[in-house]
Amino acid sequence: MEDYIVEFRHITKCFPGIIANSDVSFGIKEGEVFALLGENGAGKSTLMSILFGMYQPDAGEMYVKGQKVKFHSANDATAMNIGMVHQHFKLVDNYTIAENIVLGMEPMTRRFGIFPSVDMDKANKEIADLSREYGLEVNPTDLIQDVPVSVRQRVEILKMLYRKAEIMIFDEPTAVLTPSEIDFLLKIIDGMRAAGKTIILITHKIEEIKQIADRCAILCRGKLVDVLNVQDASAQEMANMMVGREVDLVTHKDPAHIGKEVLNVSHLTVENEHHFPLVKDASFSIHSGEIFAIAGVSGNGQTQISDAITGLLPIASGTVTLNGKDITNASIRERAKAGISYIPEDRQSTGVVMDFTLAENLALRRYRKEPYSRHNILNFDKIRENADSLIEKYDIRSGQGGKSIVRSMSGGNQQKAIVGREIEEHTDLIIFVQPTRGLDIGAISNIHSQILKERERGAAILLISLELSEVMQLADTIGVIFGGELLKIAPADSLTTNEVGQYMMGVREG
Amino acid sequence: MIKVFTDGLSFALPLLIMAVGAIYSEKSGVTNLAVEGFQGFGAFIGALVAVMLMPLLPEGSQVPIYAALLFAAVGGGVYACLHALLCINFKANQVISGVVVNILAVALTTFYTSAVNAKLSGTASNKFILGVSNRYTIPGLSKIPWIGGLFQKMYPFEWIIIVLVIFFWYLMYKTRFGMRMRACGENPNALDAAGGNVVKTRWIAVIISGALSGIGGMCYAYSISANYSPSIYMGFGYLAIAAMIFGNWQIPSTALVCLIFGFARAGGQQLCIAMKLSSNYTDLFNMLPYVLTLLLLIFFSKRNHPPQAAGQAWDSSKR
């Protein structure tokens, strides 16, 4: 029997309609970086929330430092020196960094020797010291609302250190970070391992596990698949175990069958409310069976192009023509009817209605048509049938099928629902904006194959992605956008990744 | 001028203590439209205790007033438990709960006032006759320039309110409880993850809210109306909410707003008298604070930052 600092024995946890963890048993050694790998909704976060005392398991036992424990709240876990950085940071926006860190464990003083009061001077000093010690520089008196995401994450890490955590859980820590910030974080994690802390890393990114983790447990649909030594396992092996089937890490693409012109954008200019041009004089066309990808660094006007085509933003000048018909001034519904499907960047605010059911969301494009409604009265039987068939076809997983509230579903499954709903309209033009952001590899390969299938069918596809690798894999034609201008439009096979990267930084042809 | 100041203050301070109550509830994340009901019910309990004490004490004794204030706080606090139970434990819509609590308070207190009066005096009047509190001037202190007005012709409860407001300002901004309570209204998940108890914190805040509102209602019963009757539900609770919103959920700025309301009202009344208008017009001039509210809300509500989590039931299983 090995000496584990944390051990799960036969943990089972159910939520209404979903078994989040089913009979999971494994142990974590002191001083290692232990990764939990799994798809969205595989039960990684639930298991760690149990360890952190936020949920109680329905069955099974937990041992921490050789002692059997039953946590009733995060307090109990904190008392055993367990800390957690949640995926969605738990910070108070209008509090300072120091106030957020000490919240719940405030240092106290007595004003004039009588009145008890929180000692913020002491807190500020302690936190400045702590942040220097671990190389996590922050200014304790900054307000959370004024600092970027990467600093907020440091605050969460400092919160654990302030509470003397020995076992630190990170829930998808890199999802919100840029590549250089990820490198920084991994260095911090490495440093904390050297300082003797035990780190548990929840992730679905295999390359990070390869970089930093010692051992790795793989969960698939709530069940433990295996515990591996990271050094001995290949990325492909881990990917297969995580998804539960063979996955292609490489996308297979057939040669394009380019047809007639579907979308023509000519001299398009989009301005913000101060008449500052966000898209400058952009012209391009997309043909049936073609994937036109717009590559670029975030914030260079990509989303404004898609919003102008779909009608979400007004067009300052230029024309948009769909199948020869000028839709420059058409309403959003007219454009949708004319044959545009849209998978928006911000799926939760533009793509779905979070507090509606899955079935209702799946009918959003159709509810006005027969048989889904007649004389303005909705036919819920048909809406349900529609949902059932899409759920089946696009493998949308949720607690209660069509009756699930979309808010309760994982991000990956929300995206599958949107993609399914939009593709099923079989329109001539489909616009995908960041279709795979935040998704795990299983879901990504699923969505990529959907995009390619639509291309086969003969749809014109506009793909806007910040992932250069995604653009290079899928595109037939690449347009690189910089500062609102399309700097370069060329067939994908005439460009290398490096060249596209250069144009993305604004390098013009000589 | 002195009259405007003293009258304005005696209207503003009870309003302020109610507004501070409302701030406590909202800062903890529970929307509070129930101030009107809290103050009415609290004042009912206080008035009940006073009318029961009065026959036992010599004529003109001021003891019933202090007993009434204490029991108004207790009554308001106990009644606020209803709002807390509905909003925190049953996760009801907080706006609807507030409205229900208000309507219920009017119905219950009107009924019980008549019922108690029938028992005590044999006539089913809907009033508890309380009389008006004495006003006091502290010699010496009242002669100090600027702040002397605070010691001149004051109802004793005004000083009590000033002390309470300072105490509750300190509690909210300087202490452990206050820090956790404000976190609770901004992001309860943050407090939960930090090991705080969201449910307990909100309960305490709502009870404080009820207690302070009760005190405010009792003060009005002992000053403006001189009795306890259904006319206690004159909308001062809603005015306190408006003061809180206009004061941006901060105690010092809310205090300023309450003073503006108080002086506007007292000034309007004096203006009415100075213009030798018939007393019918007083009602028209009493409207001033409300007109002022409307205007101010139009200009200032955009810049406000209400507690982010107010109005949302907290569910520990939602992440």
Interface residues (C-beta under 8 A of the other chain):
Chain A: F15 S45 S49 M54 Y55 S73 A74 N75 T78 M84 H86 H88 K90 L91 V92 D93 N94 Y95 E99 N100 L103 G104 M105 E106 M108 R111 F115 P116 S117 V118 K159
Chain B: Y170 K174 T175 R176 M179 R180 R182 A183 E186 N187 N189 A190 L191 D192 A193 A194 G195 G196 H305 Q308 S316 S317 R319
